């Protein structure tokens, strides 16, 4: 006998698979990992602190 298949479930599974593959493609094309974003933010903050540390104070007139 043939196996009984719920067509709605198969359709949903197919849709999920297509959505997941589209999301993976977009992530590879545009995205960055959480660790990459965190590292970039830390480097930016460190550069800002270094720049502020080298700023000269002006004399008040």
Backbone bond lengths (Angstrom), bond angles and torsions (degrees), N, CA, C in turn:
res aa  C-N    CA-C-N  psi(-1)  N-CA   C-N-CA  omega(-1)  CA-C   N-CA-C  phi
1 X - - - 1.444 - - 1.514 110.78 -
2 X 1.292 113.81 155.25 1.461 120.12 179.43 1.526 109.96 -81.31
3 X 1.297 114.59 152.00 1.465 119.97 178.71 1.524 108.94 -79.76
4 X 1.319 116.03 136.85 1.452 121.38 179.28 1.534 108.35 -80.17
5 X 1.334 115.00 129.52 1.458 120.75 -176.21 1.519 108.75 -123.58
6 X 1.316 115.78 133.15 1.448 121.29 175.37 1.528 107.57 -83.59
7 X 1.319 117.09 110.19 1.457 121.59 -174.75 1.522 112.37 -63.62
8 X 1.308 117.15 -35.03 1.464 120.67 179.36 1.527 110.16 -63.51
9 X 1.332 116.78 -42.83 1.459 120.98 179.74 1.532 110.88 -65.41
10 X 1.325 116.34 -39.93 1.459 120.38 178.53 1.524 109.89 -65.21
11 X 1.317 118.02 -41.49 1.455 122.36 179.03 1.531 110.33 -62.82
12 X 1.328 116.98 -43.59 1.464 120.81 178.91 1.527 110.49 -64.30
13 X 1.321 116.42 -41.28 1.453 120.59 -179.59 1.531 110.39 -64.29
14 X 1.321 116.73 -41.36 1.463 121.29 177.94 1.529 110.51 -63.40
15 X 1.319 116.82 -42.55 1.461 121.62 179.08 1.521 110.54 -63.56
16 X 1.330 117.03 -43.64 1.467 120.70 179.19 1.526 110.99 -62.07
17 X 1.324 116.00 -41.35 1.454 120.81 -179.34 1.532 110.42 -64.06
18 X 1.324 116.91 -42.08 1.465 121.28 179.14 1.527 110.51 -66.61
19 X 1.333 116.64 -42.70 1.466 120.70 178.81 1.527 110.90 -62.57
20 X 1.320 116.20 -41.14 1.458 121.00 -178.98 1.523 110.80 -65.44
21 X 1.327 117.15 -41.53 1.454 119.39 -179.87 1.531 110.70 -67.69
22 X 1.335 117.35 -36.35 1.464 121.51 176.78 1.528 109.94 -65.97
23 X 1.313 116.75 -41.19 1.468 121.07 179.39 1.529 110.67 -65.80
24 X 1.317 117.36 -40.71 1.462 120.56 178.20 1.524 111.22 -63.65
25 X 1.330 116.02 -40.07 1.458 119.87 179.05 1.530 110.46 -64.54
26 X 1.328 117.33 -42.80 1.464 121.08 178.81 1.526 111.15 -66.14
27 X 1.321 116.67 -38.99 1.463 119.83 179.44 1.520 110.63 -64.39
28 X 1.313 116.96 -39.31 1.454 120.15 179.17 1.525 110.80 -69.64
29 X 1.310 116.65 -33.95 1.455 120.95 -176.00 1.529 112.00 -80.37
30 X 1.339 117.52 -43.39 1.460 121.34 -171.87 1.523 114.52 -115.38
31 X 1.292 117.70 -28.09 1.453 120.75 -166.01 1.507 115.17 -84.19
32 X 1.304 113.46 164.63 1.443 122.58 173.38 1.520 106.84 -129.03
33 X 1.293 115.49 153.22 1.453 118.79 178.93 1.527 108.99 -75.61
34 X 1.295 115.40 163.91 1.466 121.05 179.61 1.528 109.67 -60.76
35 X 1.320 116.57 -38.75 1.456 120.77 -179.76 1.527 111.25 -65.24
36 X 1.327 117.41 -38.30 1.458 120.81 178.30 1.526 110.94 -65.42
37 X 1.340 117.10 -42.48 1.466 120.21 177.90 1.524 110.70 -63.42
38 X 1.316 116.63 -41.86 1.458 121.72 -179.28 1.536 110.79 -64.18
39 X 1.327 116.90 -42.79 1.456 121.41 179.27 1.520 111.06 -64.81
40 X 1.326 116.41 -43.00 1.459 119.99 179.48 1.525 111.33 -63.70
41 X 1.331 117.32 -40.49 1.453 121.22 179.05 1.531 110.35 -64.03
42 X 1.341 116.72 -43.00 1.462 120.69 -179.83 1.524 111.16 -63.52
43 X 1.326 117.10 -41.92 1.465 120.23 179.13 1.522 111.01 -65.49
44 X 1.320 116.63 -39.26 1.456 120.77 178.94 1.520 110.85 -63.73
45 X 1.333 116.53 -44.74 1.461 120.48 179.32 1.523 110.78 -64.55
46 X 1.328 117.26 -39.18 1.459 121.28 179.51 1.528 110.30 -64.97
47 X 1.324 116.91 -41.48 1.463 120.41 178.64 1.521 110.81 -64.94
48 X 1.328 117.25 -38.92 1.465 120.80 178.82 1.527 110.67 -65.24
49 X 1.333 117.21 -41.20 1.459 120.47 178.04 1.530 110.93 -64.99
50 X 1.321 117.46 -40.12 1.460 121.06 179.55 1.523 110.41 -64.91
51 X 1.314 116.36 -41.15 1.461 120.52 179.52 1.526 110.30 -65.98
52 X 1.317 117.40 -43.09 1.461 120.60 178.62 1.525 111.05 -65.26
53 X 1.309 117.08 -32.24 1.457 120.92 179.85 1.515 112.93 -69.20
54 X 1.313 117.55 -26.48 1.454 121.43 -179.13 1.525 112.85 -92.77
55 X 1.306 116.57 0.28 1.462 120.73 -178.08 1.537 109.46 -71.53
56 X 1.309 115.65 135.83 1.450 120.44 179.44 1.524 109.42 -87.33
57 X 1.307 114.11 143.78 1.460 118.96 177.10 1.522 108.66 -84.94
58 X 1.303 116.27 140.31 1.448 121.76 179.34 1.518 110.04 -94.20
59 X 1.314 114.72 144.71 1.462 118.43 177.33 1.522 109.78 -77.68
60 X 1.297 116.03 139.90 1.464 120.87 178.33 1.511 108.89 -81.08
61 X 1.307 116.42 135.97 1.467 120.28 -178.69 1.486 111.65 -96.37
